[in-house]
Amino acid sequence: RAHAGPIWDFYQTGCSIRLLNPQAFCQKVWEKLSYLQEYVGNFCGANVYLTPPGTQGFAPHWDDIEAFVIQLEGCKRWRVYKPTTVLPDYSSHNLDGATLPEPIIDCVLKAGDLLYFPRGYIHQGNALADEHSLHITVSMFQKHSYSHLMSKALPNLVESAKRNSIVSRESLPLDFLNAVGSANIAKNDGSCAQRRDEIIGTMQNFLREMIEQVPSIVDQSADEFALKFIRESLPPCLSNEESNRTILTSGAKWNNESKTVIGVENIVDMDSQLRLVRRHCVRLVAEKDNKTFRLYFSVENTRVYHEVDLKSVEIRLTDAKNVKFLIKKYPKFCSANDLKFGDEEARLELMMGLYEKGILIAKTKF
């Protein structure tokens, strides 16, 4: 926990202050990040930096994210340099400014200005001598490249290839350890060299077979990749008007006249017009048997990064087909009568269940 007294003491001695998770404290930041992550399809985060006059919070470095710097108060001089590593998936250590070339951007941001630099571009910022600087950095596309998708896909490719390739399941040769390995690379033994070539050739053929399996596993791998987003993402930021059309304020309630509870089953019927609260807040994933499905959702996430575990519910095949319909229908509203699969009772039960979870929003207030 950070207390005001020590923080201002640090500030007075030239230290920068960094506020993590500003979306947890500021409704406007949460709202912007929530909409932005739906548009770009991956987690969007933010940090706020307060820098004393005439100081520099960080040495020159590059980051593993796409960065948008928005100046809120004061001024800050930014210098941006061409990357030395193209599209890195890791952030750099502190770099020596004396060894850097001439910057490609050298500018002073004032309140309201925005600066974008892509992943890997070296940058540094200095507060001017007579004015503090307050800025917010919005980040996105961290670990969101083809290589990260492939890291999910490769284990699935290996399993798929094993099922379809007898050769891949054969035992390794008896002299395997004598033919390959760091100590055996320079061996001139003819038999070992031949065995080494055979092993390499078999592995290359195995990889070619794996390439042929990509179309069959790409969806499974993409689902695994998407669950990371569902776990990380901010919950939907709803306006008051939207909130009034969800379970947050329009659910079961006490009826003073009848002295009974009016439940969701009394307000959601076959004609009720509903849709997903946000397109990106759910992910439908088939289990390995392809007979059962899990619906993962982010509506119960908090505004603090990774504060809760991944949430999901198991659903039946007919329900999964109807959920697919709801996903494709977004942002249009539809009713249980519009769903195509299952009997009337099952369709209504699905709509009520999703509404009670906060996954669906009504067209009008109940």
C-alpha positions as CSV (number, residue, x, y, z in Angstrom):
1,R,0.0,0.0,0.0
2,A,1.3,3.4,-1.0
3,H,0.7,6.3,1.5
4,A,0.7,9.9,0.5
5,G,3.5,11.2,2.7
6,P,6.2,8.8,1.6
7,I,5.1,9.1,-2.0
8,W,5.5,12.9,-2.0
9,D,8.8,12.5,-0.3
10,F,10.0,10.4,-3.1
11,Y,8.6,12.8,-5.6
12,Q,10.4,15.7,-4.0
13,T,13.7,13.9,-4.4
14,G,13.2,13.4,-8.1
15,C,11.4,10.0,-8.3
16,S,8.7,9.3,-10.8
17,I,5.4,7.8,-9.5
18,R,3.7,5.0,-11.5
19,L,0.1,4.1,-10.9
20,L,-0.8,0.6,-12.0
21,N,-4.3,-0.4,-13.1
22,P,-5.7,3.1,-13.3
23,Q,-8.9,1.5,-14.8
24,A,-9.6,0.2,-11.3
25,F,-9.9,3.7,-10.0
26,C,-11.1,5.8,-13.0
27,Q,-14.4,5.0,-14.7
28,K,-13.3,6.9,-17.9
29,V,-10.1,4.8,-18.3
30,W,-12.1,1.6,-17.7
31,E,-14.7,2.7,-20.3
32,K,-12.1,3.5,-23.0
33,L,-10.0,0.4,-22.4
34,S,-13.1,-1.8,-22.4
35,Y,-14.3,-0.5,-25.8
36,L,-10.7,-0.6,-27.2
37,Q,-10.1,-4.2,-26.3
38,E,-13.3,-5.2,-28.1
39,Y,-12.1,-3.4,-31.2
40,V,-8.6,-4.8,-31.2
41,G,-9.4,-8.2,-29.9
42,N,-6.9,-8.5,-27.1
43,F,-6.2,-7.1,-23.6
44,C,-5.6,-3.4,-23.4
45,G,-3.9,-2.1,-20.3
46,A,-2.7,1.2,-18.9
47,N,-0.2,2.9,-16.5
48,V,-0.1,6.5,-15.3
49,Y,3.2,8.2,-14.8
50,L,3.8,11.4,-12.8
51,T,7.4,12.8,-13.3
52,P,8.9,15.7,-11.4
53,P,10.3,18.7,-13.3
54,G,13.7,18.2,-14.8
55,T,13.8,14.4,-14.3
56,Q,13.6,11.2,-16.2
57,G,11.7,8.2,-14.9
58,F,13.2,5.5,-17.2
59,A,16.5,5.0,-19.1
60,P,16.1,4.5,-22.9
61,H,14.5,1.1,-23.6
62,W,12.1,-0.7,-25.8
63,D,8.9,-2.5,-24.8
64,D,7.1,-5.6,-25.9
65,I,3.8,-3.8,-26.5
66,E,2.3,-1.2,-28.8
67,A,2.2,2.0,-26.8
68,F,0.0,5.1,-27.0
69,V,1.2,7.9,-24.8
70,I,-1.4,10.6,-23.9
71,Q,-0.2,13.7,-22.1
72,L,-2.6,14.7,-19.4
73,E,-0.8,17.5,-17.6
74,G,2.4,19.5,-18.0
75,C,4.9,18.7,-20.8
76,K,7.4,16.0,-21.6
77,R,10.1,15.7,-24.2
78,W,10.1,12.4,-26.0
79,R,12.8,10.9,-28.2
80,V,12.0,7.8,-30.3
81,Y,14.7,5.8,-32.1
82,K,14.6,3.1,-34.8
83,P,14.5,-0.4,-33.4
84,T,17.6,-2.5,-33.2
85,T,15.4,-5.6,-32.8
86,V,12.4,-6.0,-35.1
87,L,9.2,-6.8,-33.4
88,P,10.7,-8.2,-30.2
89,D,8.4,-10.2,-27.8
90,Y,10.3,-9.1,-24.7
91,S,11.2,-5.7,-23.2
92,S,14.8,-4.5,-23.2
93,H,17.2,-3.7,-20.3
94,N,18.2,-0.1,-19.7
95,L,20.1,1.2,-22.7
96,D,23.0,3.7,-22.8
97,G,21.7,6.9,-24.3
98,A,25.2,7.9,-25.4
99,T,25.3,4.9,-27.9
100,L,22.0,5.7,-29.5
101,P,21.8,7.2,-33.0
102,E,19.9,10.4,-33.8
103,P,16.2,10.0,-32.9
104,I,13.6,9.8,-35.6
105,I,11.2,11.7,-33.4
106,D,12.2,14.5,-31.0
107,C,9.1,16.3,-29.7
108,V,7.5,17.9,-26.6
109,L,4.1,16.6,-25.8
110,K,1.6,19.0,-24.2
111,A,-1.7,18.3,-22.5
112,G,-4.0,16.6,-25.0
113,D,-1.2,15.4,-27.3
114,L,-0.8,11.7,-28.3
115,L,2.3,9.8,-29.3
116,Y,2.4,6.3,-30.7
117,F,5.4,4.1,-31.0
118,P,5.2,0.5,-32.2
119,R,6.6,-2.5,-30.4
120,G,10.4,-2.5,-30.3
121,Y,11.0,1.2,-30.9
122,I,13.5,2.6,-28.5
123,H,12.2,5.6,-26.5
124,Q,12.9,7.9,-23.6
125,G,11.0,10.7,-22.0
126,N,12.2,13.7,-19.9
127,A,10.1,16.2,-18.0
128,L,11.0,19.8,-18.8
129,A,13.0,21.7,-16.2
130,D,10.2,24.0,-15.1
131,E,7.1,21.8,-15.3
132,H,6.0,18.4,-14.1
133,S,4.6,15.7,-16.4
134,L,1.5,13.5,-16.0
135,H,0.8,11.0,-18.8
136,I,-1.0,7.8,-19.3
137,T,0.4,5.0,-21.5
138,V,-2.2,2.6,-23.1
139,S,-0.7,-0.7,-24.2
140,M,-1.9,-3.6,-26.4
141,F,-0.8,-6.6,-28.5
142,Q,1.5,-8.0,-25.8
143,K,2.4,-11.6,-26.7
144,H,-0.1,-11.5,-29.5
145,S,1.9,-12.6,-32.5
146,Y,1.9,-15.7,-34.8
147,S,4.8,-17.1,-32.7
148,H,2.6,-17.0,-29.6
149,L,-0.3,-18.7,-31.5
150,M,2.1,-21.3,-32.7
151,S,3.2,-22.0,-29.1
152,K,-0.4,-23.1,-28.5
153,A,-0.6,-24.9,-31.8
154,L,2.6,-27.0,-31.7
155,P,1.6,-29.3,-28.9
156,N,-1.7,-29.9,-30.7
157,L,0.1,-30.5,-34.0
158,V,2.4,-33.1,-32.3
159,E,-0.6,-34.9,-30.8
160,S,-2.4,-34.9,-34.2
161,A,0.6,-36.1,-36.1
162,K,1.2,-38.9,-33.5
163,R,-2.3,-40.1,-34.1
164,N,-1.9,-40.2,-37.9
165,S,1.8,-41.3,-38.2
166,I,3.1,-44.7,-37.3
167,V,6.7,-43.6,-37.9
168,S,6.4,-40.9,-35.3
169,R,5.4,-43.5,-32.7
170,E,8.4,-45.8,-33.5
171,S,11.1,-46.2,-30.9
172,L,14.3,-44.3,-31.4
173,P,17.3,-46.2,-32.8
174,L,19.5,-48.1,-30.3
175,D,22.5,-45.9,-31.2
176,F,20.5,-42.7,-31.0
177,L,22.5,-41.1,-28.2
178,N,25.8,-41.9,-29.9
179,A,24.8,-40.2,-33.2
180,V,23.4,-36.9,-32.0
181,G,24.0,-34.5,-29.2
182,S,26.5,-31.7,-28.5
183,A,29.4,-34.1,-28.0
184,N,28.7,-35.9,-31.2
185,I,28.3,-33.0,-33.7
186,A,31.9,-33.1,-34.9
187,K,32.3,-36.9,-35.1
188,N,33.6,-38.2,-38.4
189,D,32.5,-41.7,-37.9
190,G,30.8,-42.8,-41.0
191,S,28.1,-44.9,-39.4
192,C,27.3,-42.2,-36.8
193,A,27.1,-39.6,-39.5
194,Q,24.8,-41.7,-41.5
195,R,22.6,-42.4,-38.5
196,R,22.6,-38.7,-37.7
197,D,21.3,-37.9,-41.2
198,E,18.6,-40.5,-40.9
199,I,17.4,-39.1,-37.6
200,I,17.3,-35.6,-39.0
201,G,15.5,-36.7,-42.1
202,T,12.9,-38.6,-40.0
203,M,12.3,-35.5,-37.9
204,Q,12.0,-33.3,-41.0
205,N,9.4,-35.7,-42.4
206,F,7.5,-35.6,-39.1
207,L,7.4,-31.8,-39.3
208,R,6.1,-31.9,-42.9
209,E,3.3,-34.2,-41.7
210,M,2.6,-31.7,-38.9
211,I,2.2,-28.9,-41.4
212,E,-0.5,-30.9,-43.2
213,Q,-2.4,-31.1,-39.9
214,V,-2.6,-27.3,-39.4
215,P,-6.1,-26.9,-40.8
216,S,-7.4,-29.5,-38.4
217,I,-6.0,-27.9,-35.2
218,V,-6.1,-24.2,-35.9
219,D,-9.5,-23.7,-34.3
220,Q,-8.6,-25.6,-31.2
221,S,-5.3,-23.6,-30.9
222,A,-7.1,-20.3,-31.4
223,D,-9.6,-21.2,-28.7
224,E,-6.8,-21.9,-26.3
225,F,-5.2,-18.6,-27.3
226,A,-8.6,-16.8,-26.8
227,L,-9.0,-18.1,-23.3
228,K,-6.0,-16.1,-22.3
229,F,-7.8,-13.0,-23.5
230,I,-11.0,-13.9,-21.7
231,R,-9.0,-14.4,-18.5
232,E,-7.1,-11.1,-18.8
233,S,-9.8,-8.8,-20.3
234,L,-11.7,-6.1,-18.4
235,P,-15.3,-6.7,-17.8
236,P,-17.7,-4.8,-20.1
237,C,-18.1,-1.2,-19.0
238,L,-21.9,-0.5,-19.1
239,S,-23.6,2.8,-19.1
240,N,-26.4,3.4,-16.6
241,E,-28.9,2.9,-19.4
242,E,-27.3,-0.4,-20.4
243,S,-27.0,-1.5,-16.7
244,N,-30.7,-1.0,-16.3
245,R,-31.3,-3.6,-19.0
246,T,-29.1,-6.3,-17.4
247,I,-29.4,-8.6,-14.4
248,L,-27.4,-5.9,-12.5
249,T,-30.6,-3.9,-11.9
250,S,-33.3,-5.7,-13.8
251,G,-33.5,-9.2,-12.2
252,A,-35.6,-10.9,-9.6
253,K,-37.2,-8.5,-7.2
254,W,-39.7,-8.3,-4.4
255,N,-43.3,-7.3,-5.3
256,N,-44.8,-5.4,-2.5
257,E,-48.4,-5.8,-3.7
258,S,-48.3,-9.6,-4.1
259,K,-45.8,-10.0,-1.3
260,T,-43.9,-12.4,-3.5
261,V,-40.6,-12.5,-5.4
262,I,-40.9,-11.9,-9.2
263,G,-38.2,-14.1,-10.6
264,V,-36.3,-14.0,-13.9
265,E,-38.7,-16.8,-15.1
266,N,-41.5,-14.2,-14.8
267,I,-39.8,-11.5,-16.7
268,V,-37.8,-13.3,-19.5
269,D,-40.2,-15.1,-21.9
270,M,-40.1,-16.5,-25.4
271,D,-40.5,-13.1,-27.0
272,S,-38.0,-11.2,-24.9
273,Q,-35.4,-9.5,-27.1
274,L,-31.9,-10.1,-25.9
275,R,-28.3,-10.1,-27.2
276,L,-24.8,-10.6,-25.9
277,V,-23.8,-7.7,-23.7
278,R,-20.5,-7.5,-25.7
279,R,-19.2,-9.7,-28.5
280,H,-15.8,-10.2,-26.9
281,C,-17.1,-11.2,-23.5
282,V,-17.7,-14.9,-24.4
283,R,-15.8,-17.8,-26.0
284,L,-17.5,-21.1,-26.9
285,V,-15.1,-24.0,-26.8
286,A,-15.7,-27.6,-27.7
287,E,-14.4,-30.3,-25.3
288,K,-12.3,-33.1,-26.8
289,D,-15.3,-35.4,-27.3
290,N,-17.0,-32.7,-29.3
291,K,-20.3,-33.6,-27.5
292,T,-20.0,-31.1,-24.7
293,F,-19.0,-27.5,-24.7
294,R,-17.9,-24.9,-22.3
295,L,-18.9,-21.2,-22.5
296,Y,-16.2,-19.0,-21.1
297,F,-17.0,-15.4,-20.1
298,S,-15.4,-12.3,-18.8
299,V,-18.5,-10.5,-17.4
300,E,-17.5,-11.5,-13.8
301,N,-13.9,-10.3,-14.2
302,T,-12.8,-7.3,-12.2
303,R,-11.0,-4.1,-13.1
304,V,-7.8,-5.4,-11.4
305,Y,-5.6,-7.5,-13.7
306,H,-5.9,-11.3,-13.0
307,E,-7.8,-10.8,-9.8
308,V,-10.3,-13.7,-10.5
309,D,-9.9,-17.1,-12.2
310,L,-11.3,-17.9,-15.6
311,K,-15.1,-18.4,-15.4
312,S,-17.1,-20.9,-17.5
313,V,-20.2,-23.0,-17.6
314,E,-20.8,-26.4,-19.3
315,I,-23.5,-26.5,-21.9
316,R,-25.2,-29.1,-24.1
317,L,-24.7,-29.5,-27.8
318,T,-28.1,-27.9,-28.7
319,D,-27.3,-25.0,-26.4
320,A,-23.9,-24.6,-28.0
321,K,-25.6,-24.3,-31.4
322,N,-27.9,-21.6,-30.1
323,V,-25.0,-19.8,-28.5
324,K,-23.3,-19.8,-31.9
325,F,-26.4,-18.2,-33.3
326,L,-26.3,-15.5,-30.6
327,I,-22.7,-14.8,-31.4
328,K,-23.3,-14.5,-35.1
329,K,-26.4,-12.4,-34.5
330,Y,-24.5,-9.8,-32.4
331,P,-25.2,-6.8,-32.2
332,K,-28.7,-7.6,-33.2
333,F,-31.3,-8.7,-30.6
334,C,-33.3,-11.9,-30.8
335,S,-35.7,-14.0,-28.7
336,A,-35.9,-17.6,-27.6
337,N,-38.4,-18.0,-30.5
338,D,-35.6,-17.1,-32.9
339,L,-33.3,-19.8,-31.7
340,K,-33.1,-22.8,-34.1
341,F,-32.3,-25.8,-31.9
342,G,-33.9,-27.6,-29.0
343,D,-37.5,-27.5,-27.7
344,E,-39.2,-24.4,-26.4
345,E,-38.4,-25.1,-22.8
346,A,-34.6,-25.6,-23.4
347,R,-34.3,-22.5,-25.5
348,L,-36.0,-20.4,-22.9
349,E,-33.9,-21.9,-20.1
350,L,-30.8,-21.0,-22.0
351,M,-31.8,-17.4,-22.5
352,M,-32.8,-17.1,-18.8
353,G,-29.5,-18.7,-17.7
354,L,-27.3,-16.4,-19.8
355,Y,-29.3,-13.4,-18.7
356,E,-28.9,-14.3,-15.0
357,K,-25.1,-14.6,-15.6
358,G,-25.0,-11.1,-17.0
359,I,-24.0,-12.4,-20.4
360,L,-27.1,-11.1,-22.2
361,I,-28.6,-7.6,-22.2
362,A,-32.3,-6.9,-22.9
363,K,-33.4,-4.5,-25.6
364,T,-35.7,-2.7,-23.2
365,K,-35.8,-2.6,-19.4
366,F,-37.9,-5.3,-17.8
